[in-house]
């Protein structure tokens, strides 16, 4: 037993000694490399001792771009290529120097050589694209941008997309140079940067790819169209792919709010939260619960949906609601208004009761001529009373909008009918 303990102690001691030795070696190497990178005193002597193409290139770029020492930078790039004749960054550094010196034929020759050398290689591709841009070699530049967008993620792809959109402003020209195989990232970039005309021009190509596989991108596109006044085009896409049958989307709250397009929007509001609930009072149902914490005097507009409708027609919004311990003299109500720039006077229900069992409500409204959509929302106005902090809960479910037969221009009603059993 004693012998076994001694052997274990010896092994542990040896392992500890090896680890200490490795740590010391790693620290020595790190200090040497740090000195090579940052030391100014005696830098010439240090550079003369370098044998790493990577470090030679790094110092060459520093000397050229920061200190303007062209002669020494060129010498370092040349030395890096002696160490490794296939080291592309050093070739690019030499080409950059030759171009700035007016030695364009030599710079062009290096670019063409590197272009052949780097075929199919992702690394340094964006750096080569920048050199091609400086030399005006649009043929090489177009291939590099296309390659970067298709194969490289992160900042290089974003830079390539920005350059592509700045160079080729017409959709067909852009696709010709970057390639139709890159249409998805091109469309996504156009959407993210709110280039509406470009995104609309690329849209047929996206449809050909299949909208269902790119739903989030399409929802963002619909949102951008709405924000930029292209409501009819947004409605056309929405009805074709997302909500072909119903007027109001997801009135049963079967999914979380989309917070974009023509879905429910429930942005975070201080003093309130929301959640979807699957069962209430032992009845299987889906509802949305709005909870008010009693900490804020809220001007609440925290649940809304933009609904595309036909102008010049009457509609009725119906649904189920329930309240529990709502406080203050200003309690929530349901409101329908026109979507900008359409002007429809607000049509509202009366304020909800403090505590109300499940019941049906109805709200009639008229969509004026020239209106493409209306905004359905839950509102609560600020209270001027001392006791003004909104608390309590509100549940909604089974909301829908249907065309109504009434011919009057507009009227509102809040008709809460308690029921013994929920559907």
Long-range contacts (C-beta under 8 A, 24 or more apart in sequence): 47-72, 47-76, 50-79, 51-83, 52-83, 53-80, 53-81, 53-83, 53-84, 53-87, 53-90, 54-87, 56-80, 56-83, 56-90, 57-87, 57-89, 57-90, 57-93, 60-90, 60-93, 61-93, 64-93, 64-96, 64-97, 70-97, 70-100, 70-101, 73-97, 86-117, 88-114, 88-117, 88-118, 88-121, 88-123, 88-124, 88-128, 89-124, 89-127, 91-117, 92-124, 92-127, 92-128, 92-131, 95-131, 95-135, 96-131, 96-134, 99-131, 99-134, 99-135, 104-135, 107-131, 107-135, 108-135, 108-137, 111-135, 111-137, 111-140, 112-140, 115-140, 122-147, 122-151, 122-152, 125-152, 125-156, 126-152, 126-156, 126-159, 126-160, 129-160, 129-163, 133-163, 138-177, 141-167, 142-177, 142-178, 145-177, 145-178, 146-177, 146-178, 146-179, 146-182, 149-178, 149-182, 149-185, 149-186, 150-179, 150-181, 150-182, 150-185, 157-185, 158-189, 161-185, 161-186, 161-189, 165-189, 165-190, 165-193, 165-195, 165-198, 171-198, 171-201, 171-202, 174-198, 175-202, 175-205, 180-205, 183-209, 184-209, 184-214, 184-217, 187-217, 187-221, 188-217, 191-217, 191-220, 191-221, 191-224, 192-220, 194-224, 194-227, 194-228, 196-224, 196-225, 196-228, 196-230, 199-224, 200-230, 200-233, 203-237, 211-241, 212-241, 219-258, 219-260, 219-261, 219-263, 220-260, 222-260, 222-261, 222-262, 223-260, 223-261, 226-261, 226-306, 231-308, 231-339, 231-372, 231-373, 232-372, 234-261, 234-262, 235-262, 235-308, 235-372, 235-373, 238-262, 238-308, 239-308, 246-400, 247-307, 247-308, 247-309, 247-315, 247-400, 247-401, 247-402, 247-403, 248-305, 248-307, 248-317, 248-376, 248-399, 248-400, 248-401, 249-305, 249-307, 251-319, 251-398, 251-399, 251-400, 252-286, 252-397, 252-398, 252-399, 253-286, 253-287, 253-288, 253-396, 253-397, 254-286, 257-303, 262-305, 262-306, 262-307, 262-308, 262-373, 263-305, 264-288, 264-303, 264-304, 264-305, 265-303, 265-304, 265-305, 265-306, 266-302, 266-303, 267-302, 269-298, 269-300, 269-301, 269-302, 270-295, 270-296, 270-298, 271-295, 271-296, 271-298, 271-389, 271-390, 272-296, 272-298, 272-300, 272-302, 272-390, 274-302, 274-303, 277-395, 280-322, 280-358, 280-395, 280-422, 281-358, 281-422, 283-421, 283-422, 285-397, 285-398, 285-422, 285-423, 286-397, 287-320, 287-322, 287-395, 287-396, 287-397, 288-395, 288-396, 288-397, 289-393, 289-394, 289-395, 290-332, 290-378, 290-393, 290-394, 290-395, 290-396, 291-392, 291-393, 292-326, 292-327, 292-390, 292-391, 292-392, 292-393, 292-394, 293-391, 294-327, 294-389, 294-390, 294-391, 294-392, 295-389, 296-389, 296-390, 297-382, 297-383, 297-388, 297-389, 297-390, 298-380, 298-382, 298-390, 299-380, 299-381, 299-382, 300-332, 300-378, 300-379, 300-380, 300-390, 301-377, 301-378, 301-379, 302-378, 303-377, 303-378, 303-396, 304-375, 304-376, 304-377, 304-378, 305-375, 305-376, 305-377, 306-339, 306-373, 306-374, 306-375, 307-373, 307-374, 307-375, 307-376, 307-401, 308-372, 308-373, 309-367, 309-371, 309-372, 309-373, 309-374, 309-401, 310-367, 311-367, 311-368, 311-369, 311-370, 311-371, 311-372, 312-367, 312-368, 312-369, 313-366, 313-367, 313-403, 314-364, 314-365, 314-366, 314-367, 314-403, 314-404, 314-405, 314-406, 314-407, 314-408, 315-364, 315-365, 315-366, 315-367, 315-401, 315-402, 315-403, 315-404, 316-362, 316-363, 316-364, 316-365, 316-401, 316-402, 316-403, 316-404, 317-362, 317-363, 317-364, 317-365, 317-376, 317-399, 317-400, 317-401, 318-360, 318-361, 318-362, 318-363, 318-398, 318-399, 318-400, 318-401, 318-402, 319-360, 319-361, 319-396, 319-397, 319-398, 319-399, 319-400, 320-358, 320-359, 320-360, 320-361, 320-396, 320-397, 320-398, 320-399, 320-422, 321-352, 321-356, 321-358, 321-359, 321-361, 321-394, 321-395, 321-396, 321-397, 321-416, 322-356, 322-357, 322-358, 322-359, 322-394, 322-395, 323-352, 323-353, 323-354, 323-355, 323-356, 323-392, 323-393, 323-394, 323-395, 324-355, 324-392, 324-393, 324-394, 325-354, 325-355, 325-391, 325-392, 325-393, 326-352, 326-353, 326-354, 326-355, 326-390, 326-391, 326-392, 326-393, 326-394, 327-354, 327-387, 327-389, 327-390, 327-391, 327-392, 328-383, 328-385, 328-387, 328-388, 328-389, 328-390, 328-391, 329-383, 329-385, 330-380, 330-381, 330-382, 330-383, 330-388, 330-390, 331-380, 331-390, 331-392, 332-378, 332-379, 332-380, 332-394, 333-378, 333-379, 333-380, 333-414, 334-361, 334-363, 334-376, 334-377, 334-378, 334-379, 334-414, 335-376, 335-377, 335-378, 335-379, 336-363, 336-365, 336-374, 336-375, 336-376, 336-377, 337-374, 337-375, 337-377, 338-367, 338-368, 338-371, 338-374, 338-375, 339-371, 339-372, 339-373, 339-374, 339-375, 342-368, 342-370, 342-371, 342-372, 342-373, 342-374, 343-368, 344-368, 344-371, 344-374, 344-410, 345-410, 347-410, 347-411, 347-412, 348-379, 348-412, 349-412, 349-413, 349-414, 350-414, 352-394, 353-416, 354-392, 356-416, 357-418, 358-395, 358-418, 358-419, 358-422, 359-416, 359-417, 359-418, 359-419, 360-415, 360-416, 360-417, 360-419, 361-414, 361-415, 361-416, 362-413, 362-414, 362-415, 363-412, 363-413, 363-414, 364-404, 364-406, 364-410, 364-411, 364-412, 364-413, 365-410, 365-412, 366-408, 366-409, 366-410, 376-401, 398-423
